[in-house]
Amino acid sequence: MNRRRFLSFSALSLSLSGCTEISTIDSETDSPAPPQTTINSETATPRPSQTPERVHDLSLVNYTPTTEIATVRVLDGNGNAVVAGRYELPAERGIEFEDVGARETEYTVELTINGTELIPLTWFTASCESVDQAPRGSRNGYVRLRRDASDRLQVTLAVDGCDELIAPEYPTGPAGAFRLE
């Protein structure tokens, strides 16, 4: 194959590589074959652990420069614990509890850091049905642990906005890897 033909073939292959639908002609019937569609598995297919009931994640992110020990309890509206345990929170890292939040449910997040009980937070996974771009969108929660100017621990909660995701500034890992009990 000469260089010009090779470059032209390479350019055509590159330009077609972004397509998500391919149609072919069946040589026996001369009718188009059904389209083959590529789907982005991160947004369209649930994770293996994900269930229709619990689709939202909760991350606990340590924005302090020291490792902290956290006792975490996440309670549903009936007072049932969906998360309970002690975890190591490495400095400037986070832990992630996958698939703990059900749709349209209010949770209370209780934290005790190194023996100090912090103010409970409310995590509400409101419906996204009214958001055209993401009717089944995310309401993941992000608990942020920081120190204020007087070195006291402060905790805040941010929640994804259906089609607007709020990612932590630090890497997170599965909570089970940081469990102490």
C-alpha positions as CSV (number, residue, x, y, z in Angstrom):
1,M,0.0,0.0,0.0
2,N,1.5,3.3,-0.9
3,R,1.9,6.1,1.6
4,R,-0.9,8.4,0.3
5,R,-3.5,5.6,0.3
6,F,-2.3,4.5,3.8
7,L,-2.7,8.1,5.1
8,S,-6.1,8.5,3.5
9,F,-7.3,5.2,5.0
10,S,-5.9,6.2,8.4
11,A,-7.7,9.5,8.3
12,L,-11.0,7.9,7.4
13,S,-10.6,5.3,10.2
14,L,-9.9,8.1,12.7
15,S,-12.9,10.1,11.6
16,L,-15.2,7.2,11.9
17,S,-13.9,6.0,15.3
18,G,-16.2,8.4,17.2
19,C,-19.4,7.1,15.6
20,T,-21.8,5.3,17.8
21,E,-23.9,3.6,15.2
22,I,-22.8,1.4,12.3
23,S,-25.0,0.1,9.6
24,T,-24.0,-2.6,7.2
25,I,-25.6,-4.2,4.2
26,D,-26.3,-7.9,4.4
27,S,-24.8,-9.5,1.3
28,E,-27.6,-12.1,1.0
29,T,-30.6,-9.8,1.3
30,D,-29.3,-6.4,0.4
31,S,-31.2,-4.9,3.3
32,P,-29.5,-2.9,6.1
33,A,-28.6,-4.9,9.2
34,P,-30.0,-3.6,12.5
35,P,-27.9,-0.8,13.9
36,Q,-25.2,-1.6,16.4
37,T,-25.1,1.1,19.1
38,T,-22.2,1.6,21.5
39,I,-23.4,2.8,24.9
40,N,-21.2,4.6,27.5
41,S,-21.3,2.0,30.3
42,E,-20.5,4.6,33.0
43,T,-23.7,6.6,32.5
44,A,-26.2,4.1,31.0
45,T,-25.6,0.8,32.8
46,P,-25.8,0.5,36.6
47,R,-22.7,-0.8,38.5
48,P,-23.0,-4.5,39.5
49,S,-23.7,-3.5,43.1
50,Q,-26.2,-0.9,42.2
51,T,-29.9,-1.7,42.8
52,P,-33.0,0.2,41.7
53,E,-33.6,1.1,45.3
54,R,-30.1,2.4,46.2
55,V,-28.4,4.4,43.5
56,H,-26.7,7.3,45.3
57,D,-23.2,7.2,46.8
58,L,-22.0,9.1,49.9
59,S,-18.3,10.2,50.1
60,L,-16.6,11.4,53.2
61,V,-13.6,13.6,52.3
62,N,-10.9,14.6,54.7
63,Y,-9.6,18.1,53.7
64,T,-7.2,18.2,56.7
65,P,-3.5,17.5,56.5
66,T,-3.7,14.8,59.2
67,T,-5.3,11.3,59.3
68,E,-8.5,11.2,61.3
69,I,-10.5,8.3,62.8
70,A,-14.2,8.6,62.1
71,T,-17.2,6.8,63.5
72,V,-19.8,7.1,60.8
73,R,-23.5,6.4,61.0
74,V,-26.0,7.1,58.2
75,L,-29.6,6.7,59.3
76,D,-32.7,6.6,57.0
77,G,-36.0,8.3,57.9
78,N,-37.0,5.3,60.1
79,G,-33.8,5.4,62.1
80,N,-32.3,2.3,60.4
81,A,-28.5,2.5,59.9
82,V,-27.5,2.1,56.2
83,V,-23.9,2.8,57.2
84,A,-22.3,2.2,60.6
85,G,-18.7,1.7,61.5
86,R,-15.2,3.2,62.3
87,Y,-13.0,4.3,59.4
88,E,-9.6,5.7,58.9
89,L,-9.7,9.0,56.9
90,P,-6.3,9.5,55.4
91,A,-5.1,13.1,55.1
92,E,-6.4,14.8,51.9
93,R,-8.3,11.7,50.8
94,G,-11.8,10.4,50.9
95,I,-13.8,7.2,51.4
96,E,-16.8,6.3,49.4
97,F,-19.9,4.3,50.4
98,E,-21.4,3.1,47.2
99,D,-25.1,2.7,46.6
100,V,-26.3,3.6,50.0
101,G,-28.9,6.3,49.1
102,A,-32.4,5.6,47.8
103,R,-34.2,8.0,45.6
104,E,-36.3,10.7,47.4
105,T,-35.1,9.8,50.9
106,E,-33.8,11.9,53.7
107,Y,-30.8,10.6,55.7
108,T,-29.1,11.8,58.8
109,V,-25.3,11.6,58.7
110,E,-23.7,11.4,62.2
111,L,-19.9,11.7,62.6
112,T,-17.6,11.4,65.5
113,I,-14.0,12.4,64.7
114,N,-11.3,11.2,67.1
115,G,-13.9,11.1,69.9
116,T,-15.4,14.5,69.1
117,E,-19.1,14.3,68.0
118,L,-19.8,16.7,65.2
119,I,-23.2,18.3,64.3
120,P,-25.4,15.8,62.3
121,L,-26.0,16.6,58.7
122,T,-29.1,16.0,56.5
123,W,-28.7,14.4,53.1
124,F,-31.8,14.5,51.0
125,T,-31.9,12.6,47.6
126,A,-34.6,14.7,45.9
127,S,-36.1,13.6,42.7
128,C,-34.5,14.7,39.4
129,E,-37.7,14.0,37.3
130,S,-38.2,17.7,36.5
131,V,-34.7,18.1,35.1
132,D,-34.9,17.4,31.4
133,Q,-31.3,16.6,30.9
134,A,-31.1,14.1,33.7
135,P,-34.4,12.8,35.0
136,R,-32.7,9.8,36.7
137,G,-29.7,12.0,37.7
138,S,-27.4,11.7,40.7
139,R,-28.0,13.0,44.2
140,N,-24.6,11.7,45.5
141,G,-23.6,13.3,48.8
142,Y,-20.2,14.6,49.7
143,V,-19.4,15.2,53.4
144,R,-16.4,17.5,53.7
145,L,-14.2,17.6,56.8
146,R,-12.1,20.7,57.3
147,R,-10.5,22.7,60.1
148,D,-11.5,26.3,60.7
149,A,-9.2,29.2,61.6
150,S,-9.1,28.2,65.2
151,D,-8.2,24.5,64.3
152,R,-11.7,23.2,65.1
153,L,-13.2,20.5,62.9
154,Q,-16.0,21.7,60.6
155,V,-18.2,19.5,58.5
156,T,-20.3,20.4,55.5
157,L,-22.4,18.5,53.0
158,A,-22.7,19.0,49.3
159,V,-25.2,17.1,47.0
160,D,-25.0,16.6,43.2
161,G,-27.6,18.6,41.3
162,C,-29.0,15.9,38.9
163,D,-27.2,17.0,35.8
164,E,-24.4,18.9,37.7
165,L,-22.0,16.6,39.5
166,I,-19.9,17.9,42.5
167,A,-16.8,15.9,42.7
168,P,-14.4,15.9,45.6
169,E,-11.1,17.7,45.1
170,Y,-9.2,14.6,46.5
171,P,-9.2,11.0,45.4
172,T,-11.6,8.6,47.1
173,G,-11.6,4.9,47.6
174,P,-14.1,2.2,48.7
175,A,-14.9,2.6,52.4
176,G,-14.4,-1.0,53.1
177,A,-10.7,-0.7,52.5
178,F,-10.5,1.9,55.3
179,R,-12.8,0.2,57.8
180,L,-11.2,-0.3,61.3
181,E,-13.6,-2.9,62.8
